[in-house]
């Protein structure tokens, strides 16, 4: 039965896998999102995979060899459930394609200055205010809080904090 299947690709090889599968006559779909990234102080909008290392491919496993797909450059393996290939619902792919057309530009990271007062937006520390310490990776950061007379540093997703209103 022809259907959409999920592929796991080698790191940063989604486009390579998509190209090579296309050369074999297979339909593929790589959901992309526009992300705002800062490079050398300049803000640029670039397309990036919505699901890094994953790609959707449409084929019939009874007509097209699964081993051919596994041996395609850029592909690591097909994602399956209990060693049985399970096609995805076509509605999922249709909705992803629709959402991709109307998706806003995502900011890759908020920029905070060390010492800036911030407020936590969600989770168990919601509404607490602390002091921004540093970025810890692209999407994580450290925030300093005062608990029971001691300073404690906690890690948060950058998207989960905002500048505190003075």
C-alpha positions in Angstrom: 0.0 0.0 0.0 1.4 3.4 -1.0 1.7 5.8 1.9 3.9 8.3 3.7 6.6 6.8 5.9 9.1 8.5 8.2 12.8 8.4 7.6 15.6 9.1 10.1 18.5 10.7 8.2 22.1 11.0 9.1 23.0 14.3 10.9 22.5 17.3 8.7 21.8 15.1 5.7 18.0 15.7 5.2 18.5 17.6 1.9 21.0 15.0 0.6 18.6 12.2 1.4 15.7 14.1 -0.2 17.7 14.7 -3.4 18.9 11.1 -3.7 15.4 9.7 -3.0 14.0 12.0 -5.6 16.5 10.7 -8.2 15.0 7.3 -7.5 11.6 8.6 -8.4 10.2 8.8 -4.9 8.1 11.6 -3.6 9.5 13.2 -0.4 8.5 16.0 2.0 10.9 17.9 4.2 8.9 20.4 6.4 10.8 23.6 6.6 10.4 26.7 8.9 11.9 30.1 8.5 14.2 30.9 11.5 15.7 34.2 12.4 19.4 33.7 13.3 22.0 36.2 14.3 25.4 35.8 12.7 28.2 38.3 13.3 25.7 40.7 14.8 23.4 40.7 11.8 19.9 39.2 11.8 19.2 36.8 8.9 16.2 34.7 8.0 17.1 31.2 6.9 15.1 28.0 6.2 15.7 25.2 8.6 14.1 21.7 8.9 11.1 21.7 11.2 12.1 18.2 12.4 15.9 18.0 12.2 17.2 14.6 10.9 13.7 13.5 9.8 12.2 13.3 6.3 8.9 11.9 4.9 8.9 9.6 1.9 5.9 8.3 -0.1 6.2 4.8 -1.5 4.7 1.3 -1.6 7.0 -1.1 0.4 5.7 -4.0 -1.7 6.7 -2.4 -5.0 9.9 -0.5 -3.9 12.6 -2.2 -2.0 13.1 -1.0 1.6 16.7 -2.0 1.4 17.2 0.5 -1.5 15.9 3.2 0.8 18.2 2.2 3.6 21.2 2.3 1.2 20.4 5.7 -0.1 23.0 8.4 0.7 21.9 10.5 3.7 19.4 8.0 5.0 20.0 6.2 8.3 16.9 4.1 8.5 13.1 4.0 8.2 11.2 4.6 11.4 9.0 1.6 12.2 6.8 0.3 15.0 7.7 -3.2 16.2 9.6 -4.0 13.0 6.4 -3.4 11.0 6.2 -0.5 8.5 3.3 1.7 9.4 2.2 4.4 6.9 1.3 7.8 8.3 -2.1 9.3 7.8 -2.2 11.5 4.7 -4.0 14.2 6.8 -0.8 14.7 8.8 1.3 15.5 5.8 -1.5 17.8 4.3 -1.7 19.7 7.6 2.1 20.1 7.8 2.2 21.4 4.3 -0.6 23.9 5.0 1.0 25.0 8.3 4.3 25.5 6.5 2.7 28.0 4.1 1.3 30.2 6.9 4.0 29.8 9.6 5.6 32.9 11.0 9.3 33.5 11.2 10.7 32.0 14.4 13.4 33.7 16.3 16.2 31.3 17.1 17.1 32.9 20.4 16.2 35.9 22.5 19.1 38.0 23.4 19.4 39.0 27.1 22.3 40.9 28.7 24.1 39.4 31.7 22.6 41.1 34.8 19.2 41.8 33.2 16.1 41.1 35.3 14.0 38.4 33.8 10.7 36.7 34.6 9.9 33.0 34.1 6.9 32.4 31.8 6.0 28.8 32.5 6.6 25.7 34.6 7.0 25.4 38.4 8.9 28.7 38.6 6.3 30.6 36.6 6.1 34.4 37.5 9.3 34.3 39.5 11.9 37.0 38.8 15.6 36.4 38.6 18.7 37.7 37.0 19.9 36.5 33.6 23.4 35.0 33.9 24.4 33.7 30.5 23.3 31.8 27.4 24.0 28.1 27.8 23.8 26.8 24.2 21.6 28.1 21.5 18.2 27.6 23.2 19.1 27.4 26.9 20.2 29.9 29.5 21.0 30.3 33.2 19.1 32.5 35.5 20.1 33.4 39.1 17.4 33.3 41.9 17.6 34.1 45.6 16.1 31.2 47.6 16.1 31.0 51.4 18.9 33.6 51.5 21.1 31.7 49.0 21.8 32.4 45.3 20.8 29.5 43.1 21.5 29.2 39.3 18.8 27.3 37.3 18.7 26.5 33.6 15.7 27.4 31.4 14.7 27.3 27.7 15.3 30.8 26.4 11.7 30.8 25.1 10.5 30.3 28.7 11.8 33.7 30.0 11.1 37.3 29.2 12.6 40.6 30.3 11.0 41.7 33.6 9.1 45.0 33.5 10.6 47.4 35.9 
